[in-house]
Amino acid sequence: MTISNLIARMITEMLEDNEFTDIKRNELALSLGCVPSQINYVIASRFTPERGYIVESRRGGGGFIRIYKTPMTGDEIAKVVGLVGNRLEDVVCRAHIMNMLSRNAITKNEAKLLICSTSENCFRELPMQYRDTLRAAIFKQLLLTIKQIKSNETEE
């Protein structure tokens, strides 16, 4: 297991039973035998809003990094639609999908369809400057359709 995976796993475990966790970067780095910048890298790359986290940093002698797992709302799909702007990179799109799947906002089959229909492979014939714009539009429309289907199912 890589040091990045180990750091991510430790932080995820700290968050399992808590709404947030405080991390003293230097102490964690010392206990894992890595440099503090490695902790920063893992937090910046794996604990993002797209993946369902909010990160706060307190500087100074008693400083720490606080990571919150964003609460599951009744309408997770609408929340994601609101987060997506006019452009959406493939990696960010996948992060949104995996976050919704892990929170049971979408099913495994819905996740597979979303990944398939927004993958870079679908847009390979398009010029690069149009791919992220089209991906955002398709992703949002698919999510709204899934939301509507789920809404109809609960009404029945």
N, C-alpha and C positions, 0 to 999 in steps of 0.2 A: 504494500500500500504506500502510495506517495505521501509526502509530508502534507501536501495540500489537501488530499483526501482525508488524512488523519485530523487535520485542523477543522475541516468542514464537519466531519463526523462528531468531533467533540462539541462543537458549537451547537449542532443540531440536537445532540443529546441533552445539552444544557437547557434547550428550549422546549423539550418534550412535555414537561409538566409545569412550565412557567410561561407567562405571557411575554416576558423579556428576560434577558440575561446581561449582566455586566461583565466585561472582559477587560482585564488589565493586560494590555498588549505585551509589555516587557516580561511580566510574570509567566504568561502563557508561552511565550517564545522560549524563555529559560527552561520551563518544564518539558518542552518538546525538543529542545536542542536545535532551534532554528533561529533565524534573525527576525526581528519584529516586522520588517517589511514584508515577510512571507505571510504574516497574520493579516496585514493590510491588504495584500493581494487577494487572499481567499475571501475576505469580507467584501471587498469591492467587486469581485467577480461572481461570487456565489450567493451572497445575501443581498439581493437587489429587490427593488419594488416589483419587478416583473415576476420574481420568484416568491413574492409574498412576504417581504421583510422591509422594515424601516430601520435605518442605522443612524444613531446619534453619536457624536463624539464630544467628550468633555476633556478639555485640555488642562494642563497644569500638573502640579505635583500629585494631586489626588485624582488625576484624570483617568478616564476609562472610556471604553466603547460600549454603548448599550445597543443591543439588537432586539427588536420587537418582531414577533411573528404577527403579521396583520390579521386581525380577527376575521373569521369567516362571516360574511354577511349573507343575508337571505337572498341576495341577488348578485352573486359573484360574477355571473356572465355580463350583466349590465356594467358592473364596475370595470371589467376589463375593456369593454367597448369604449367606455369613457376615457380610459388610459391611452388607448391607441390613437395616435395622431393621423396625419395624412401620409406618413411614410412608416414602414415597418420592416426592419431587417429580419432575415430568416432566423438568426439565432435568438433574437428577442421574441419573435413569434413563437418559436418552440418553447421558450421559457414560460410564456403566458400559458401555453397549452398544458405543459407539464404541471404548472402550479394549479390550474383549474382541475386537472385530473387528480392530483394529490389531495385536493380539498373536496373531491366528489361533486364538483359543480358540473362536470361532464363525465360521460361514460368512457370506457376504454375504446369502444368503437367510434364514438364521436371524436375522440382525440386522434385516432388513426386517420379518420377522414380529414380532419383539420390539418394535420401534418402533411398528408398527401396533397391536398389542394392548395397549400401555401408554400410548398417546398421550392427550393431554388431550381430544381429539375423542371418544374412546370413553366418556369419563366425563361428558360435558357435561350429561347428564340427571340426574346425581347432585348432591346438595348438596355444596358445596365441602369441608365438614369430613370427608367420607367418601372423597374421591377419592384422596388420597395413601395411605391405608390399604389401599384396594382395589388400587391400582397395585402396592404392595409385595407383597401376597399373590399377585397374578397373576404378577408378574415372577419372584418366587422359585420359584413352581410351574413356570413355563415353563422356567426355567433348570435345575431339577432334572430335568425331562422331557428336555431337550436332553442333559444330562449322562448320563442313563440310556441314551438312544439311542446316544450316542457310545461309551459303555461296551460296549453290546451289539455294536456294529460292530467294535470291536477284539477282542472274544472270538471272532468268527466266522472 
